[in-house]
Amino acid sequence: MKRWSFSNVILVLGLLFIYLPMVLLVIYSFNASRLVTVWGGWSLKWYAGLLDNSQLMGAVMRSLEVATYTAIAAVALGTMAAFVLTRVPVFRGRTLFGGLVTAPLVMPEVITGLSLLLLFVAMAQLIGWPAQRGIVTIWIAHTTFCSAYVAVVVMARLRELDLSIEEAAMDLGARPWKVFFLITMPMIAPSLAAGGMLSFALSLDDLVLASFVSGPGSTTLPMEIFSAVRLGVKPEINAVASLILLVVSLATFIAWYTSRRAEKRRVRALRQAMDDGGDRNWRPAIDNTVAAPPSAHS
């Protein structure tokens, strides 16, 4: 009988500590009782009740909207910052620029949220914008925070690329923008996708920044859940959290399956190219051997 090692035990306990609360949350989302701690049988009424809870569903749609906009903007800004830091080795203020790009990674969210709140208040007094805080201010705050993560992910990928491919394209007459969109972008596409998904998840999960820069009528899902759980966990919250877990799990599985199929196709194409190249290298030698006349002494 195989004995469990200490590392395996710690691994199993860690996974249980992380995923067991999620499993219990999903189970209690089917609880027929209004009291979360009392099991009243299986029921789907809380999922059906989500359609009537306009406040909670409005917060869900608002969070998804902000997260989508944040992912798009953070990928664009983070990619440009990463490209500058990796492809422009020397320029005035490079150290300061690199520090500003990565500062949100180490800065507490409370400080970032308070700074952005003071900025928006000062801008409203000086130029009259934003007139009130809402979806746009939350989007700006989340983009500021998530761009740093995208920049770090994309920089790691850009440092691994072979510059000779881009240099060969420019030697053949391709303009820099065409090289970037047709050669560099496809090669860093996995890092762009990873940065986009990370930004979407961080924006969807954020509570601190949104609490500082939000206004009336712009409550996000984390803010709605946080304000509700102070009075007790409601069954509707378990239901919407279970739906989010389902959507995230399906999206993760689809991304993993798609990347796995793409990797298999790439490996298959590489092997086919190697086999074809080997046949072309050996076939002339074989043809010359067969076509050569017999020697005089044979």
Stockholm file with secondary structure:
# STOCKHOLM 1.0

chainA/1-298         MKRWSFSNVILVLGLLFIYLPMVLLVIYSFNASRLVTVWGGWSLKWYAGLLDNSQLMGAVMRSLEVATYTAIAAVALGTMAAFVLTRVPVFRGRTLFGGLVTAPLVMPEVITGLSLLLLFVAMAQLIGWPAQRGIVTIWIAHTTFCSAYVAVVVMARLRELDLSIEEAAMDLGARPWKVFFLITMPMIAPSLAAGGMLSFALSLDDLVLASFVSGPGSTTLPMEIFSAVRLGVKPEINAVASLILLVVSLATFIAWYTSRRAEKRRVRALRQAMDDGGDRNWRPAIDNTVAAPPSAHS
#=GR chainA/1-298 SS CCCCCHHHHHHHHHHHHHHHHHHHHHHHTTBCSSSTTSCCCBCCHHHHHTTTCHHHHHHHHHHHHHHHHHHHHHHHHHHHHHHHHHHCCCCTTHHHHHHHHHHHHHSCHHHHHHHHHHHHHHHHHHTCCSSSCSHHHHHHHHHHHHHHHHHHHHHHHHTTSCHHHHHHHHHTTCCHHHHIIIIIHHHTHHHHHHHHHHHHHHHHHCCHHHHHHCCTTCCCHHHHHHHHHTTCCCHHHHHHHHHHHHHHHHHHHHHHHHHHHHHHHHHHHHHHHHHHHHHHHHHHHHHHHHHSCCCTTC
#=GC SS_cons         CCCCCHHHHHHHHHHHHHHHHHHHHHHHTTBCSSSTTSCCCBCCHHHHHTTTCHHHHHHHHHHHHHHHHHHHHHHHHHHHHHHHHHHCCCCTTHHHHHHHHHHHHHSCHHHHHHHHHHHHHHHHHHTCCSSSCSHHHHHHHHHHHHHHHHHHHHHHHHTTSCHHHHHHHHHTTCCHHHHIIIIIHHHTHHHHHHHHHHHHHHHHHCCHHHHHHCCTTCCCHHHHHHHHHTTCCCHHHHHHHHHHHHHHHHHHHHHHHHHHHHHHHHHHHHHHHHHHHHHHHHHHHHHHHHHSCCCTTC
//
